[in-house]
Amino acid sequence: MASDRADLVVVGAGTVGGWGSYFAATQGAQRVVVVERGRSGMGASSRAAGMVRAQGGTPTTVALGRWSIDFYRGQLARLGTDSGFRELGYLIFAETAEEARVGRERVAMQKAAGVDARWLEPDAAMELNPELARGSFVGASYLATDGCIDPPRNVLAYSLAMQQAGVELREHTTFVGLRTERAAGGSKLTGVLTSAGLIETSRAILTGGPTLCEVGNAAGVEIPAGAVRHQVAVTEPHPAFEVVRQAMGFDLGAGLYWRLEEGGLLFGMSNPDEPPGPSREIDWEYMDKMRSRLERYLPVTAGLGLRKAWAATIDYTPDHQPILGPALTRDGDRIEGVTIASAGGHGMMWGPAVAKISADLALEGRTEVADVDDLGLDRFDEQGRSRLATDPIALPFPTEVTWSTPAPRTR
Ligand SMILES: Cc1cc2nc3c(=O)[nH]c(=O)nc-3n(C[C@H](O)[C@H](O)[C@H](O)COP(=O)(O)OP(=O)(O)OC[C@H]3O[C@@H](n4cnc5c(N)ncnc54)[C@H](O)[C@@H]3O)c2cc1C
């Protein structure tokens, strides 16, 4: 088996691994190799809806969204290309007095975390989107600087950035295990095993989005990262949506979101009752339910044809928060040199920040982007239950993940 060397090996060329490798290469790592079992972006990253918000449910997720939006805004100047970020503003609706009370508290937390979120009464929200049905909500939180990116363009942007930074991308190369040796308090990384041979290295970042649990299995690390079907569709154009700016919307109770897309409306939603597991088949019956829910908020969408629709497997974590921290064996021992990185199903809105943090942790062991001390694998028990409260602003992901027994391949 051929052997070579790298300063850092990144597993997975999705938005987390792609941007992570770029950040690492631009902050001192000499030889950065990305191994991707398929093609760059072929996981969740090219299939996402592109919703981006700093309206997080915790101070940390606000910080991740805020950092990522700043990054998207600065991309063109920094790299000569961008991920297509558009500022549209985002309304997150409350349908009951209790939801409004919780929403106001959330806005206060977000303001304290440094973003200019506001609570709006229905009339003020309808000024931002005149298509909203009066009576469908009692109020909404709003952040004018939230927006969206174009996910395929983001794949292009990080692929170009990787190339500019001298990152070596090896497509059709599968990560199959870690090579480690004993060290004080556990073990330390000496190499990464791939389908094309061994890469000697003392540093690795493991990503994998909806397949991160399997990547963990190959590494001998239990990672409670789940995968479940998520559906998105785009309506045909309509004059109501042929505008430059209109606030995006999130029906938080149902987990339905929408935004402008090429003169029509893009909308997406997961079925909360669906069991976890990968799937790319469209559930048309559920799509009809999504459409009815959308019509409740936006009656103008009734009868509009669909221009495209897709289903893809989205990643999630049991507490809807990212995973960032060192790899741990099943006995809880640290594998020195190995960093785990997951955006927990929010890779468009938190991806750049999660990627930057993973590079910081891999190279320097610390980060200034956000306080991630609580986001490591040590927050989960043997059943994958988190000791953190669930981020309240999220899709209705399942709260549990399906585990498969890790079969470590080390050599
Ligand atoms: C339909 C849909 C809509 C979404 N909408 C949004 C949204 O609006 N906003 C938002 O913030 N997020 C959204 N997401 C979630 C977002 O897309 C993901 O959180 C994000 O793309 C995850 O990025 P990643 O790099 O971790 O994973 P991926 O993009 O899945 O990349 C992981 C890569 O690892 C590779 N890999 C796996 N195993 C191995 C191995 N053994 N060896 C080598 N390579 C391997 C895979 O091939 C893949 O390319 C959506 C997701 C879906 C599916």
The ligand as an SDF file (V2000), in Angstrom:
LIG
                    3D

 53 58  0  0  0  0  0  0  0  0999 V2000
  -32.7540   19.0690    1.4930 C   0  0  0  0  0  0  0  0  0  0  0  0
  -31.8300   19.7770    2.4780 C   0  0  0  0  0  0  0  0  0  0  0  0
  -32.0660   21.1080    2.7750 C   0  0  0  0  0  0  0  0  0  0  0  0
  -31.2150   21.7720    3.6720 C   0  0  0  0  0  0  0  0  0  0  0  0
  -31.4150   23.0980    3.8980 N   0  0  0  0  0  0  0  0  0  0  0  0
  -30.5860   23.7650    4.7230 C   0  0  0  0  0  0  0  0  0  0  0  0
  -30.7380   25.1550    4.9320 C   0  0  0  0  0  0  0  0  0  0  0  0
  -31.6270   25.7840    4.3450 O   0  0  0  0  0  0  0  0  0  0  0  0
  -29.9040   25.7760    5.7990 N   0  0  0  0  0  0  0  0  0  0  0  0
  -28.9190   25.1030    6.4580 C   0  0  0  0  0  0  0  0  0  0  0  0
  -28.2000   25.7130    7.2410 O   0  0  0  0  0  0  0  0  0  0  0  0
  -28.7300   23.7860    6.2610 N   0  0  0  0  0  0  0  0  0  0  0  0
  -29.5260   23.0970    5.4140 C   0  0  0  0  0  0  0  0  0  0  0  0
  -29.3480   21.7750    5.2040 N   0  0  0  0  0  0  0  0  0  0  0  0
  -28.3010   21.0770    5.9710 C   0  0  0  0  0  0  0  0  0  0  0  0
  -26.9420   21.2690    5.3310 C   0  0  0  0  0  0  0  0  0  0  0  0
  -27.0200   20.9650    3.9590 O   0  0  0  0  0  0  0  0  0  0  0  0
  -25.9190   20.3590    6.0080 C   0  0  0  0  0  0  0  0  0  0  0  0
  -25.9080   20.6290    7.4010 O   0  0  0  0  0  0  0  0  0  0  0  0
  -24.5240   20.5470    5.4770 C   0  0  0  0  0  0  0  0  0  0  0  0
  -24.4930   20.4560    4.0740 O   0  0  0  0  0  0  0  0  0  0  0  0
  -23.5880   19.5070    6.0730 C   0  0  0  0  0  0  0  0  0  0  0  0
  -22.3140   19.7240    5.5390 O   0  0  0  0  0  0  0  0  0  0  0  0
  -21.1930   18.6380    5.7670 P   0  0  0  0  0  0  0  0  0  0  0  0
  -19.9840   19.1300    5.0710 O   0  0  0  0  0  0  0  0  0  0  0  0
  -21.0860   18.3330    7.2210 O   0  0  0  0  0  0  0  0  0  0  0  0
  -21.7850   17.3240    5.1120 O   0  0  0  0  0  0  0  0  0  0  0  0
  -21.9190   16.8480    3.5160 P   0  0  0  0  0  0  0  0  0  0  0  0
  -22.1650   18.0140    2.6760 O   0  0  0  0  0  0  0  0  0  0  0  0
  -22.8750   15.7600    3.5320 O   0  0  0  0  0  0  0  0  0  0  0  0
  -20.4530   16.3790    3.2430 O   0  0  0  0  0  0  0  0  0  0  0  0
  -19.9150   15.2230    3.8320 C   0  0  0  0  0  0  0  0  0  0  0  0
  -19.0340   14.5600    2.8000 C   0  0  0  0  0  0  0  0  0  0  0  0
  -18.3610   13.4690    3.4080 O   0  0  0  0  0  0  0  0  0  0  0  0
  -18.2200   12.4730    2.4360 C   0  0  0  0  0  0  0  0  0  0  0  0
  -17.9420   11.2010    3.1090 N   0  0  0  0  0  0  0  0  0  0  0  0
  -18.7850   10.4560    3.8540 C   0  0  0  0  0  0  0  0  0  0  0  0
  -18.1650    9.3480    4.2950 N   0  0  0  0  0  0  0  0  0  0  0  0
  -16.9030    9.3900    3.8160 C   0  0  0  0  0  0  0  0  0  0  0  0
  -15.7650    8.5280    3.9160 C   0  0  0  0  0  0  0  0  0  0  0  0
  -15.8100    7.3800    4.6160 N   0  0  0  0  0  0  0  0  0  0  0  0
  -14.6240    8.8720    3.2720 N   0  0  0  0  0  0  0  0  0  0  0  0
  -14.5430   10.0340    2.5480 C   0  0  0  0  0  0  0  0  0  0  0  0
  -15.5940   10.8800    2.4250 N   0  0  0  0  0  0  0  0  0  0  0  0
  -16.7550   10.5730    3.0480 C   0  0  0  0  0  0  0  0  0  0  0  0
  -19.5520   12.4850    1.7070 C   0  0  0  0  0  0  0  0  0  0  0  0
  -19.4650   11.8830    0.4320 O   0  0  0  0  0  0  0  0  0  0  0  0
  -19.8400   13.9720    1.6420 C   0  0  0  0  0  0  0  0  0  0  0  0
  -19.4080   14.5630    0.4260 O   0  0  0  0  0  0  0  0  0  0  0  0
  -30.1480   21.0790    4.2930 C   0  0  0  0  0  0  0  0  0  0  0  0
  -29.9210   19.7390    3.9740 C   0  0  0  0  0  0  0  0  0  0  0  0
  -30.7560   19.0880    3.0750 C   0  0  0  0  0  0  0  0  0  0  0  0
  -30.4750   17.6560    2.7300 C   0  0  0  0  0  0  0  0  0  0  0  0
  1  2  1  0
  2  3  1  0
  2 52  2  0
  3  4  2  0
  4  5  1  0
  4 50  1  0
  5  6  2  0
  6  7  1  0
  6 13  1  0
  7  8  2  0
  7  9  1  0
  9 10  1  0
 10 11  2  0
 10 12  1  0
 12 13  2  0
 13 14  1  0
 14 15  1  0
 14 50  1  0
 15 16  1  0
 16 17  1  0
 16 18  1  0
 18 19  1  0
 18 20  1  0
 20 21  1  0
 20 22  1  0
 22 23  1  0
 23 24  1  0
 24 25  2  0
 24 26  1  0
 24 27  1  0
 27 28  1  0
 28 29  2  0
 28 30  1  0
 28 31  1  0
 31 32  1  0
 32 33  1  0
 33 34  1  0
 33 48  1  0
 34 35  1  0
 35 36  1  0
 35 46  1  0
 36 37  1  0
 36 45  1  0
 37 38  2  0
 38 39  1  0
 39 40  1  0
 39 45  2  0
 40 41  1  0
 40 42  2  0
 42 43  1  0
 43 44  2  0
 44 45  1  0
 46 47  1  0
 46 48  1  0
 48 49  1  0
 50 51  2  0
 51 52  1  0
 52 53  1  0
M  END
$$$$
